[in-house]
Amino acid sequence: MMQEEYRANSKRYEEGISFKRCGNSGIVLPRLSLGMWHNFGSVDSLHNATKIARHAFDNGITHFDLANNYGPTFGSAEENLGRMIKRDFKPYRNELVISTKAGHLMWPGPYGDGGSRKYLISSLDDSLKRMSLDYVDIFYIHRLTPETPLEETMQALVDIVRQGKALYVGISKYPPAILDRAIAFLKDQNVPCLVSQDKYNMMVRDVENGVLDCCTKNGLGFVAFSPLAQGILTNKYINGIPKGSRASRPESFLKAEQVTPELIEKIIKLNNIANQRGQTLAQMAISWVVRNEQVTSAIIGASSTEQIDDNLAALDNLNFSSEELQLIDSITK
């Protein structure tokens, strides 16, 4: 279905989302960023994906986050964004921060996975073609691969910036000690790391054990993904697994067996706290992440424009009492 010509909301910066500086850099990011891990692939409706992306930008969400293997199928989220850029967002390219990543499996054989120079540079070349871009704003190494020397991976990031294929580099899912070494290498090469990205939500707090402090110490921003724990931290699963949810889809990383009675009991308790705060559980989960001063932005996924609006409303109440925080800790830790 052909959509009407897109003209962005002229008041997107007056009425839209607030921004936060990314570490010690000159870049600010919206408090919520749009992730294209799900709902933007070849198995999804391009018409719906386009509506979501337009609505996000119309509300000041200027950061679109991708990876080479987002889909499914691999690469198809980038291809669909490329279609949107050609049709809708080309006039607004300078207003967008577009990030992509490489590090997980992308193509068969020994050169389609990991942190090697060959993989990272060839993967980004392919990503740029798929997205119809000359450069990305942020290019991430997507994961740590211990079999690759850290210096090789970091030097590839340095050269990618020097070649003009990325303006900034980021690091995703590195433990604090190795993250610290990687940051030092990049700084020594005069290509300082902009940002670290990792999973962070009420249920998963590994980054509190060093990663957040490492970012603060070194002047990096921190971007949180999965603030809703792939939908677990919503009221979606209170009465079981609904049809069409992530846990019901075979290609999803969230499996039905993970939605246990014990987990549902925790969700119900958290939902009661959210109701007392005048929020949905999803809104409280996002508020809980974004309230942390060490978090620059949280990546949201959305299957509808209504979800975008619901998530944006979370920013209206970022204040938690000490009693609320203690109660959340007693349920989730």
C-alpha positions as CSV (number, residue, x, y, z in Angstrom):
1,M,0.0,0.0,0.0
2,M,1.4,3.4,-1.0
3,Q,1.4,5.9,1.8
4,E,0.9,9.6,1.4
5,E,3.8,12.0,1.0
6,Y,5.5,12.5,4.4
7,R,6.0,15.9,5.9
8,A,7.4,15.8,9.5
9,N,5.6,17.5,12.3
10,S,6.9,21.1,12.4
11,K,6.6,21.2,16.2
12,R,8.5,18.0,16.8
13,Y,11.2,19.8,18.9
14,E,8.8,22.1,20.6
15,E,6.2,19.5,21.8
16,G,8.3,16.3,21.5
17,I,10.7,14.4,23.6
18,S,13.5,15.8,25.9
19,F,17.2,15.2,25.1
20,K,20.2,14.3,27.3
21,R,23.9,14.9,26.6
22,C,25.7,11.7,25.6
23,G,28.6,11.5,28.1
24,N,31.1,14.3,27.6
25,S,30.4,14.6,23.8
26,G,28.8,17.3,21.8
27,I,25.9,14.9,20.9
28,V,22.5,14.8,22.7
29,L,20.2,11.8,22.3
30,P,16.4,11.7,22.9
31,R,15.5,10.1,26.2
32,L,13.8,7.3,24.2
33,S,15.2,5.9,21.0
34,L,13.5,3.8,18.4
35,G,14.9,0.3,18.1
36,M,14.3,-1.8,15.0
37,W,15.2,-5.2,16.4
38,H,11.6,-6.4,16.0
39,N,8.7,-5.3,13.8
40,F,10.8,-3.8,11.0
41,G,11.9,-7.0,9.2
42,S,10.8,-8.8,6.0
43,V,8.2,-10.8,8.0
44,D,6.5,-7.6,9.1
45,S,4.3,-5.0,7.5
46,L,6.4,-2.2,5.9
47,H,3.3,0.0,5.9
48,N,3.0,-0.4,9.7
49,A,6.8,0.0,10.2
50,T,6.7,3.2,8.3
51,K,3.9,4.6,10.4
52,I,5.8,3.8,13.6
53,A,9.0,5.4,12.3
54,R,7.2,8.5,11.1
55,H,5.3,8.8,14.4
56,A,8.5,8.5,16.4
57,F,10.2,11.2,14.4
58,D,7.1,13.5,14.6
59,N,7.5,13.3,18.4
60,G,11.2,14.2,18.4
61,I,12.6,10.7,18.6
62,T,15.7,11.3,16.4
63,H,17.7,8.2,17.1
64,F,17.0,5.0,15.1
65,D,18.9,2.0,16.3
66,L,19.6,-1.1,14.1
67,A,22.1,-3.9,13.6
68,N,23.2,-5.8,10.5
69,N,21.2,-8.9,11.4
70,Y,18.0,-7.3,12.6
71,G,14.9,-8.7,10.8
72,P,14.1,-11.4,10.3
73,T,15.5,-12.1,7.7
74,F,19.0,-10.9,8.4
75,G,19.5,-7.4,7.0
76,S,15.9,-6.8,6.2
77,A,15.4,-4.1,8.9
78,E,18.2,-2.1,7.4
79,E,16.7,-2.6,3.9
80,N,13.3,-1.4,5.1
81,L,14.9,1.6,6.8
82,G,16.6,2.3,3.4
83,R,13.2,2.3,1.7
84,M,11.9,4.8,4.3
85,I,15.0,7.0,4.0
86,K,14.5,7.2,0.2
87,R,10.8,7.9,0.4
88,D,10.4,9.8,3.7
89,F,13.5,10.8,5.7
90,K,16.0,11.9,3.1
91,P,15.2,15.6,3.7
92,Y,15.7,15.0,7.4
93,R,18.9,13.0,7.3
94,N,20.9,15.6,9.2
95,E,18.3,15.5,12.0
96,L,18.7,11.8,12.5
97,V,21.2,9.7,14.5
98,I,21.2,6.3,12.9
99,S,23.2,3.5,14.5
100,T,24.0,0.0,13.4
101,K,26.2,-2.8,14.7
102,A,28.1,-5.9,13.7
103,G,29.4,-8.8,15.8
104,H,26.8,-11.5,15.7
105,L,26.2,-14.1,12.9
106,M,25.3,-12.4,9.6
107,W,26.4,-14.8,6.8
108,P,27.8,-18.3,6.6
109,G,31.4,-19.2,7.0
110,P,34.2,-18.0,9.2
111,Y,34.1,-14.4,8.1
112,G,30.4,-13.6,8.8
113,D,30.6,-13.4,12.6
114,G,32.7,-12.1,15.4
115,G,35.0,-9.1,15.8
116,S,37.5,-9.4,13.0
117,R,38.6,-6.4,10.9
118,K,37.4,-8.3,7.8
119,Y,33.9,-8.9,9.2
120,L,33.3,-5.5,10.7
121,I,34.4,-3.4,7.7
122,S,32.7,-5.6,5.1
123,S,29.5,-5.8,7.2
124,L,29.3,-2.0,7.5
125,D,29.8,-1.6,3.8
126,D,26.8,-3.9,3.2
127,S,24.8,-2.0,5.9
128,L,25.3,1.3,4.2
129,K,24.1,-0.1,0.9
130,R,21.0,-1.6,2.5
131,M,20.1,1.7,4.3
132,S,21.0,3.9,1.3
133,L,23.4,5.9,3.4
134,D,26.9,7.3,2.9
135,Y,27.6,7.0,6.6
136,V,26.1,6.0,9.9
137,D,26.2,8.3,13.0
138,I,27.2,5.5,15.4
139,F,28.8,2.1,14.6
140,Y,28.9,-0.4,17.4
141,I,30.9,-3.6,17.9
142,H,27.8,-5.7,18.9
143,R,29.5,-8.1,21.3
144,L,32.8,-9.2,22.8
145,T,34.5,-12.0,20.9
146,P,37.4,-13.2,23.1
147,E,39.0,-15.1,20.2
148,T,39.7,-11.8,18.4
149,P,42.4,-9.6,19.8
150,L,40.8,-6.5,21.3
151,E,43.3,-4.3,19.4
152,E,42.2,-5.7,16.0
153,T,38.5,-4.9,16.8
154,M,39.2,-1.5,18.1
155,Q,41.6,-0.6,15.2
156,A,38.8,-1.5,12.8
157,L,36.5,0.9,14.5
158,V,39.2,3.6,14.4
159,D,39.7,3.1,10.6
160,I,35.9,3.1,10.0
161,V,35.7,6.6,11.5
162,R,38.7,7.7,9.6
163,Q,37.2,6.4,6.3
164,G,34.1,8.5,7.0
165,K,31.8,5.5,7.2
166,A,30.8,6.4,10.8
167,L,30.9,9.6,12.8
168,Y,31.2,7.9,16.2
169,V,31.8,4.4,17.5
170,G,30.1,2.5,20.3
171,I,30.6,-0.7,22.2
172,S,27.9,-3.1,23.2
173,K,27.8,-5.8,25.8
174,Y,31.4,-5.6,27.0
175,P,32.2,-6.4,30.7
176,P,33.6,-3.4,32.6
177,A,37.3,-4.5,32.7
178,I,37.5,-5.0,28.9
179,L,35.3,-2.0,28.2
180,D,37.8,0.1,30.1
181,R,40.7,-1.3,28.0
182,A,38.7,-0.7,24.7
183,I,37.9,2.9,25.7
184,A,41.6,3.5,26.5
185,F,42.7,2.2,23.1
186,L,40.2,4.3,21.2
187,K,41.1,7.4,23.1
188,D,44.8,6.8,22.4
189,Q,44.0,6.7,18.7
190,N,42.0,10.0,18.9
191,V,38.7,8.3,18.1
192,P,37.1,8.4,21.6
193,C,34.2,6.0,22.2
194,L,30.9,7.8,22.3
195,V,28.6,5.3,24.0
196,S,28.1,1.9,25.5
197,Q,24.9,-0.1,24.9
198,D,23.7,-2.9,27.0
199,K,20.6,-4.6,28.4
200,Y,19.2,-2.9,31.4
201,N,15.8,-3.2,33.1
202,M,14.3,-3.9,36.5
203,M,14.9,-7.7,36.0
204,V,18.4,-7.5,34.5
205,R,20.8,-5.2,36.3
206,D,24.3,-6.6,35.4
207,V,25.5,-3.2,34.2
208,E,25.1,-1.8,37.8
209,N,28.2,-4.0,38.6
210,G,30.7,-1.8,36.8
211,V,29.6,-0.9,33.3
212,L,27.6,2.2,34.3
213,D,30.4,3.5,36.5
214,C,33.0,2.8,33.7
215,C,30.9,4.9,31.3
216,T,30.7,7.8,33.8
217,K,34.4,7.6,34.6
218,N,35.4,7.8,31.0
219,G,32.8,10.3,29.8
220,L,30.7,7.9,27.7
221,G,27.0,7.9,27.3
222,F,25.0,4.7,28.1
223,V,22.1,3.5,26.0
224,A,19.8,0.8,27.6
225,F,18.1,-1.8,25.4
226,S,15.2,-4.1,26.5
227,P,13.9,-1.7,29.1
228,L,10.7,-3.8,29.0
229,A,12.5,-7.1,29.0
230,Q,11.1,-8.0,25.5
231,G,7.5,-7.3,26.8
232,I,7.8,-9.2,30.1
233,L,7.6,-5.8,32.0
234,T,4.1,-5.1,30.6
235,N,0.7,-6.3,31.5
236,K,0.6,-8.4,28.4
237,Y,1.5,-11.7,30.1
238,I,-0.5,-11.3,33.4
239,N,-3.1,-13.8,32.1
240,G,-0.8,-16.0,30.1
241,I,0.7,-15.8,26.7
242,P,-1.5,-13.9,24.2
243,K,-1.6,-14.7,20.5
244,G,0.8,-12.4,18.5
245,S,3.0,-11.6,21.5
246,R,6.8,-12.1,21.3
247,A,6.6,-15.3,23.4
248,S,4.2,-16.8,21.0
249,R,6.4,-16.2,17.9
250,P,8.8,-18.9,17.0
251,E,11.5,-16.5,15.7
252,S,11.5,-14.4,18.9
253,F,14.3,-14.5,21.4
254,L,11.6,-14.6,24.2
255,K,10.5,-18.2,24.5
256,A,7.1,-19.4,26.0
257,E,8.9,-21.5,28.6
258,Q,10.5,-18.4,30.1
259,V,7.0,-17.0,31.1
260,T,6.8,-19.1,34.2
261,P,4.2,-18.9,37.0
262,E,6.9,-17.4,39.3
263,L,7.6,-14.7,36.7
264,I,3.9,-13.9,36.3
265,E,3.6,-13.5,40.0
266,K,6.3,-10.9,40.0
267,I,4.7,-9.1,37.1
268,I,1.4,-8.9,38.9
269,K,3.1,-7.3,42.0
270,L,5.0,-4.8,39.8
271,N,1.8,-4.0,38.0
272,N,0.1,-3.2,41.3
273,I,2.9,-0.7,42.1
274,A,2.5,0.9,38.6
275,N,-1.2,1.3,39.1
276,Q,-0.6,3.1,42.4
277,R,1.7,5.4,40.5
278,G,-0.9,6.1,37.9
279,Q,1.2,4.3,35.2
280,T,1.0,1.2,33.1
281,L,3.6,-1.4,34.0
282,A,5.4,-0.6,30.7
283,Q,5.5,3.1,31.6
284,M,6.9,2.4,35.1
285,A,9.5,0.0,33.7
286,I,10.7,2.7,31.2
287,S,10.6,5.4,33.9
288,W,12.7,3.2,36.2
289,V,15.4,2.9,33.6
290,V,15.4,6.5,32.4
291,R,15.3,8.0,35.9
292,N,18.9,6.8,36.3
293,E,21.2,9.8,35.7
294,Q,23.8,7.4,34.2
295,V,21.4,6.4,31.4
296,T,21.4,8.7,28.3
297,S,18.6,7.0,26.4
298,A,16.5,3.9,26.5
299,I,15.7,2.0,23.3
300,I,12.0,1.2,22.8
301,G,10.5,-1.3,20.4
302,A,7.0,-0.7,19.1
303,S,4.5,-2.6,17.0
304,S,2.1,0.4,16.8
305,T,2.0,4.2,17.1
306,E,-0.1,3.7,20.2
307,Q,2.8,2.0,21.9
308,I,5.0,5.0,21.0
309,D,2.6,7.3,22.7
310,D,2.3,5.0,25.8
311,N,6.1,4.8,26.1
312,L,6.5,8.6,25.7
313,A,4.0,9.1,28.5
314,A,6.4,7.3,30.8
315,L,8.7,10.4,30.7
316,D,6.0,12.4,32.5
317,N,6.7,10.7,35.8
318,L,10.4,9.8,36.5
319,N,10.2,10.3,40.2
320,F,10.2,7.3,42.5
321,S,9.9,7.3,46.3
322,S,12.5,5.4,48.3
323,E,9.7,3.1,49.4
324,E,8.7,2.3,45.8
325,L,12.3,1.6,44.8
326,Q,12.8,-0.7,47.8
327,L,9.6,-2.6,47.0
328,I,10.6,-3.0,43.3
329,D,14.0,-4.3,44.5
330,S,12.4,-6.8,46.8
331,I,10.3,-8.2,43.9
332,T,12.9,-8.2,41.1
333,K,16.4,-8.7,42.7
